[in-house]
Structure formats: structure tokens, C-alpha cells
Amino acid sequence: MNKPKVVKDYDKLDEAILEQIKLNYPYGFEKNLITFKNAAGKFITALPFESEEKYYLVRMTRVEAQEIIDDDDDYDDAGNLRDEVKEEYEEKHDDISIDSEEVQGIANDGEDPTDDL
């Protein structure tokens, strides 16, 4: 199933999506920006984010990505999501997202999946 793509500005996203984006990018946005051409042929930079329902391209420049993190109290001075905020959002959205570390732990448990074959 193909998810609808949504191109949107960061400040126009609802709070639940913003919280999920922060969980997905706990170390800031700048290094995760992609560039694409819009329908008018103009290059746009955006942060990709996939929810259960949609694939978002959140428009922002590199400077805006830095400013968003600098101005957001959820992130510390080093630009990392604060632990207490991360825990709060994980509890709030635990039915929606799977912690990527848990997925990596399952995939990299050191056992050979072909052993049972």
C-alpha cells in the first residue's frame, strides 16, 4: 500500500506528529534533510518522516533545522532530545511507533536465523 505524500511546513504540523518526529530524530534534523524537486521544478529541502498513515516531507532549510532545535526546549544545548522528554513521548506514542533500538536488537541478536532450518 502506498501512503499519501504530504509536503508541509514544520510549524503547521499537529503536536502528535511533531512529537513522533522528535522521537525519530533525537539528535536534530539538519543531517537528515533531503533535497527534491517540487512540481514547479524548484529544489526543496525537507525532513522525511513516515507515520502509519502518511509519508511527510517537512519543508525546512538547514538554517531553519538548526533554529528549530536551538529554540525547542525539548532539546538540550547540544541539540539532543532530553531524556525525560524522550521517555514521555515514547510512553505517549508507544502504540504508534517501535523503538528503532528494539528493532535493531531483534535483528542483531547475534543468532543465525538459518540455524533452525
Steps between C-alpha positions, in 0.01 A plus 500: 500500500637838401462770760399848392791746493451825687729800461451731796676767705621396845292762682181378329524142627283386789660435838478119484689490169761745634558277804542193278745690278704595808509134607612403152770770492626533861830654386355777285380534144780664304696187405183322387372754249444391142464707183232445239345684207144619549234510227624844389853363454638686803739322737361461852674371814288302739510258789346162408270340754269202465198458725258210491272690262722736300848569370596855595755728341535779755630810322796670666839638407816397685495834685134448599581145616768640732273780625212262574724285720669803664162653588332178617518434875455127432862499378806573715778746418682230303195449277395165646149410607487512881468156661189592701330634186595189306354276771179705516450489122585129481234422760251725328560351155599143588199361315605686185873459459755231569828606655765459231746370760259218584468411134878504458534285813264242355672505162849490650458258787808309385310185411504362150136481381592209274600279796146367527482401133 
